[in-house]
Amino acid sequence: MKLGIFGGTFDPIHVGHLEIAHAVHRQFLLDKIIFVPTRIPPHKVSRSDITPASQRYEMIQIAIQKESYFEVSDIEIKRSGISYTVDTLRELRKKYPEAELFFILGADSLTEISGWRETDEIKKMARLIVAPRESHRVSGKMTTDPNIQWLKMPTVPLSSSEIRERIRGSRSVLGLLPEGVEDYIQKMKLYRESS
């Protein structure tokens, strides 16, 4: 089985995330893609405005409910402390010992991966699939690393921070969020100035 692991804060999940996941599924013929929302992202420890993990998890559930080959895991939410990719991959390796693991990330994250915990171990456990990001050009050794696969798709000009900013400013997010996610955000009063 070929298993994709799509980790991230997903605060909130948006249509760009789904476009990337669909493109990965098509290009690499994966059997399943598991979205893994982080509990406490290592690079965002100082941020106090991150939406509770349980709500980010629920938004992903809503976003992928019609997709048979997508699922969401609470593996990092259940684990205490900071969410490290290497720990998640170890747990998934135990759960799916026969699976070939593919870790999905953006080019922006790839430029920072050398600072992640046990980068070499991550690369041993999973092949990396990298989605292009307009603001991050990658060159040199990373472009020829045999463990890094490049996703062939246009860059997605959308970010979760942009969506949060739009909601705070009472601007439209029409077409930027998966079906049902905007309703959830409104119901839970997320991303408002007072939250």
C-alpha positions in Angstrom: 0.0 0.0 0.0 1.2 3.5 -0.8 0.3 5.9 2.0 0.5 9.7 1.9 0.9 11.6 5.1 -0.1 15.3 4.9 0.9 17.0 8.1 0.2 20.6 9.0 -1.5 23.1 11.2 -4.5 23.4 8.9 -5.7 26.6 10.6 -8.0 26.4 8.7 -7.9 23.7 6.0 -8.6 25.4 2.6 -9.2 24.4 -1.0 -5.5 24.6 -1.8 -4.7 21.8 0.7 -7.3 19.6 -1.1 -5.9 20.6 -4.5 -2.5 19.4 -3.4 -3.8 16.2 -1.9 -5.8 15.4 -5.1 -2.7 16.2 -7.3 -0.5 13.9 -5.1 -3.1 11.1 -5.3 -3.2 11.3 -9.1 0.5 11.8 -9.8 1.9 9.2 -7.3 -1.1 6.7 -7.4 -1.4 6.6 -3.6 -4.0 4.3 -2.0 -4.7 6.7 0.8 -3.8 10.2 2.1 -4.0 10.8 5.8 -4.3 14.4 7.0 -2.5 14.8 10.3 -3.2 18.1 12.1 -0.4 19.1 14.5 -1.1 19.5 18.2 1.7 22.0 18.9 3.8 22.8 15.8 7.5 23.2 16.7 7.9 26.3 14.6 4.8 28.0 16.1 5.3 27.3 19.8 5.3 31.0 20.6 2.0 31.6 18.8 -1.0 31.9 21.2 -3.6 32.3 18.6 -3.6 28.8 17.1 -7.1 27.3 17.0 -7.6 24.3 19.3 -6.5 21.1 17.7 -9.9 19.5 18.2 -11.5 22.2 16.1 -8.9 22.0 13.3 -9.4 18.2 13.3 -13.2 18.7 12.9 -12.7 21.2 10.0 -10.6 18.5 8.2 -13.3 15.9 8.9 -15.9 18.2 7.3 -13.6 19.1 4.3 -12.8 15.5 3.4 -16.1 13.7 4.2 -16.9 13.0 0.5 -13.4 11.7 -0.4 -13.1 7.9 -0.1 -9.3 7.9 -0.2 -8.7 10.8 2.3 -8.8 10.4 6.1 -7.8 12.4 9.1 -5.8 11.1 12.0 -5.6 12.5 15.6 -2.3 10.8 16.2 -0.5 14.1 17.0 -3.5 15.5 18.9 -3.5 12.6 21.3 0.3 12.8 21.9 1.3 15.3 24.5 3.8 18.0 23.9 5.2 19.3 20.6 4.4 17.5 17.4 7.5 16.2 15.7 7.2 14.6 12.2 9.7 11.8 13.1 7.6 10.6 16.0 4.4 10.6 13.8 6.2 8.6 11.1 7.4 6.0 13.6 3.9 5.5 14.9 2.5 5.2 11.4 5.3 2.8 10.5 4.1 0.5 13.4 0.5 0.8 12.4 1.2 0.2 8.7 4.3 -2.0 8.6 3.9 -3.0 5.0 3.1 0.5 3.6 5.3 2.7 1.6 5.1 6.1 3.2 5.1 9.4 1.4 5.3 12.6 3.5 3.7 15.6 1.8 5.0 19.1 2.4 5.3 22.5 0.7 8.5 23.9 -0.7 8.5 26.4 2.2 8.8 23.6 4.7 11.4 21.8 2.6 13.7 24.8 2.9 13.5 24.4 6.7 13.7 20.6 7.0 17.3 20.5 7.9 16.3 22.1 11.2 13.7 19.5 11.9 14.2 16.8 14.5 16.0 13.7 13.0 15.8 14.8 9.4 17.8 11.8 8.2 15.5 9.4 10.0 12.4 11.1 8.4 14.0 10.6 4.9 14.7 6.9 5.8 11.1 6.3 6.8 9.3 8.2 4.0 9.8 9.7 0.6 9.1 13.4 0.5 6.6 14.8 -1.9 7.0 18.5 -2.3 4.3 20.9 -3.5 5.5 24.1 -5.2 5.1 27.4 -3.4 5.4 30.7 -5.3 7.3 32.4 -2.5 9.9 29.6 -2.1 12.3 28.6 -4.8 14.4 25.5 -4.0 17.7 24.9 -5.6 20.9 22.9 -5.3 21.1 19.6 -3.6 17.4 19.5 -2.7 16.4 19.4 -6.4 18.5 16.3 -7.1 17.9 14.4 -3.9 16.4 11.0 -5.0 14.3 10.9 -1.9 12.5 14.1 -2.8 9.7 13.9 -5.4 8.3 17.1 -6.9 4.6 17.5 -7.4 3.7 18.7 -10.9 1.0 21.3 -10.4 0.7 25.1 -10.5 1.4 26.9 -7.3 -1.6 27.4 -5.1 -1.8 31.2 -4.3 -3.6 30.7 -1.0 -2.6 30.4 2.6 -4.4 29.8 5.9 -3.1 33.0 7.3 -4.6 34.9 4.4 -8.0 33.3 5.1 -7.8 34.1 8.8 -7.0 37.7 7.8 -9.9 37.9 5.5 -12.3 36.6 8.1 -11.0 39.0 10.7 -11.5 41.8 8.2 -15.1 40.6 7.4 -14.0 40.0 3.8 -15.4 37.2 1.6 -13.8 33.7 1.6 -16.2 32.4 -1.1 -14.6 29.6 -3.0 -11.5 29.4 -0.7 -12.8 26.9 1.8 -14.1 23.3 1.3 -17.8 22.8 1.5 -19.1 23.1 5.1 -15.9 24.6 6.6 -17.0 28.2 6.3 -20.3 27.3 8.1 -18.3 25.6 10.9 -16.0 28.7 11.2 -19.0 31.0 11.5 -20.8 28.7 14.0 -17.7 28.4 16.2 -16.9 32.1 15.8 -13.3 31.4 14.7 -10.7 33.9 13.5 -12.6 37.0 14.7 -10.8 39.9 16.2 -11.9 39.0 19.7 -10.9 35.3 19.4 
